[in-house]
């Protein structure tokens, strides 16, 4: 994991094996990044839920030796999380997952729409 800090904007990269046993590391990193980005406790929980859901979908689409690469970035009071799709796996988001994601993130691109083929989510911090 590496961090780059410049004037309250920073980036953290994380790579984990595509295995559900490592989701707790992803959730902890997501929570820490969201808190460090200045999001409220409720917003931190939203990020954890969304990242967990999306990474679970990525893992389901991955092979045995794949890894998931994630980038957490603080930008102007928001947290942006991007993940690369392992070995060209296709993310399939069902209706329940879409409902959860719509309730927890402000912006979301998935699969072919995301530059990485994985996902890109944004959670904006609320002011006041």
C-alpha positions as CSV (number, residue, x, y, z in Angstrom):
1,X,0.0,0.0,0.0
2,X,1.3,3.4,-0.8
3,X,0.1,6.9,-0.1
4,X,0.6,10.2,-2.0
5,X,-0.4,13.4,-0.1
6,X,-0.7,16.9,-1.5
7,X,-2.8,19.7,0.0
8,X,-5.5,17.5,1.5
9,X,-5.7,15.4,-1.7
10,X,-4.1,12.0,-1.6
11,X,-4.3,8.5,-3.1
12,X,-3.9,5.1,-1.5
13,X,-3.4,1.9,-3.6
14,X,-4.3,-1.6,-2.3
15,X,-4.0,-4.9,-4.0
16,X,-5.6,-8.1,-2.5
17,X,-6.1,-11.6,-3.7
18,X,-9.6,-12.0,-5.3
19,X,-10.9,-14.0,-2.4
20,X,-13.7,-13.2,0.0
21,X,-11.3,-14.0,2.9
22,X,-9.6,-10.6,2.2
23,X,-12.7,-8.5,2.1
24,X,-12.2,-7.4,5.7
25,X,-8.9,-5.7,4.6
26,X,-10.8,-3.9,1.8
27,X,-13.5,-2.8,4.2
28,X,-11.0,-1.5,6.8
29,X,-9.1,0.4,4.1
30,X,-12.3,1.9,2.7
31,X,-13.4,3.0,6.2
32,X,-10.1,4.6,6.9
33,X,-9.9,6.3,3.6
34,X,-13.5,7.6,3.9
35,X,-12.8,9.0,7.4
36,X,-9.5,10.5,6.3
37,X,-11.3,12.2,3.4
38,X,-13.6,13.9,5.9
39,X,-16.8,12.0,5.4
40,X,-19.3,11.6,8.2
41,X,-19.7,8.4,10.2
42,X,-22.8,7.6,8.1
43,X,-21.0,8.3,4.9
44,X,-18.1,6.1,6.0
45,X,-20.6,3.2,6.5
46,X,-22.1,3.8,3.1
47,X,-18.6,3.6,1.5
48,X,-17.8,0.3,3.4
49,X,-21.1,-1.2,2.2
50,X,-20.7,-0.2,-1.4
51,X,-17.1,-1.3,-1.7
52,X,-17.8,-4.6,0.0
53,X,-20.7,-5.2,-2.4
54,X,-18.7,-4.2,-5.5
55,X,-15.6,-6.2,-4.5
56,X,-17.8,-9.3,-3.8
57,X,-19.1,-9.0,-7.4
58,X,-15.6,-8.6,-8.8
59,X,-14.4,-11.7,-6.8
60,X,-17.3,-13.7,-8.2
61,X,-16.2,-12.8,-11.7
62,X,-12.5,-13.6,-11.1
63,X,-10.3,-16.6,-11.4
64,X,-8.4,-18.5,-8.7
65,X,-5.1,-16.6,-9.1
66,X,-6.6,-13.1,-9.7
67,X,-6.0,-10.0,-7.6
68,X,-8.2,-6.9,-7.2
69,X,-6.4,-3.6,-7.4
70,X,-8.1,-0.7,-5.6
71,X,-7.3,3.0,-5.5
72,X,-8.8,5.3,-2.9
73,X,-8.5,9.0,-3.6
74,X,-9.6,12.1,-1.7
75,X,-10.6,14.9,-4.1
76,X,-12.3,18.1,-3.0
77,X,-14.2,16.7,0.0
78,X,-15.1,13.5,-1.8
79,X,-13.8,10.0,-1.9
80,X,-13.3,8.2,-5.2
81,X,-12.7,4.5,-5.3
82,X,-11.6,2.7,-8.4
83,X,-11.0,-1.1,-8.9
84,X,-9.6,-3.0,-11.8
85,X,-11.4,-6.0,-13.1
86,X,-9.3,-9.2,-12.7
87,X,-8.6,-11.2,-15.9
88,X,-11.3,-9.6,-17.9
89,X,-14.1,-10.8,-15.7
90,X,-17.6,-9.3,-16.3
91,X,-19.3,-7.6,-13.4
92,X,-23.0,-8.5,-13.2
93,X,-25.0,-6.4,-10.8
94,X,-28.4,-7.8,-9.9
95,X,-31.4,-5.7,-8.9
96,X,-30.8,-6.0,-5.1
97,X,-27.1,-5.0,-5.5
98,X,-28.1,-2.0,-7.7
99,X,-30.6,-0.9,-5.0
100,X,-27.9,-1.1,-2.3
101,X,-25.4,0.8,-4.5
102,X,-27.9,3.5,-5.5
103,X,-28.6,4.1,-1.8
104,X,-24.9,4.3,-0.7
105,X,-22.9,6.1,-3.4
106,X,-23.4,9.4,-5.3
107,X,-21.8,8.3,-8.6
108,X,-21.1,4.8,-10.0
109,X,-19.7,3.4,-13.2
110,X,-19.2,-0.3,-13.7
111,X,-17.7,-2.7,-16.1
112,X,-17.1,-1.4,-19.7
113,X,-18.2,2.1,-18.6
114,X,-15.3,2.3,-16.0
115,X,-11.9,2.8,-17.5
116,X,-10.5,-0.1,-15.5
117,X,-13.3,-2.5,-16.5
118,X,-14.1,-2.8,-12.8
119,X,-15.8,0.0,-11.0
120,X,-15.5,3.7,-10.1
121,X,-17.5,5.1,-7.3
122,X,-17.7,8.6,-5.8
123,X,-19.1,9.5,-2.3
124,X,-19.4,13.2,-1.7
125,X,-19.0,14.6,1.8
126,X,-22.1,16.6,2.9
127,X,-21.5,20.1,4.0
128,X,-23.3,21.4,7.1
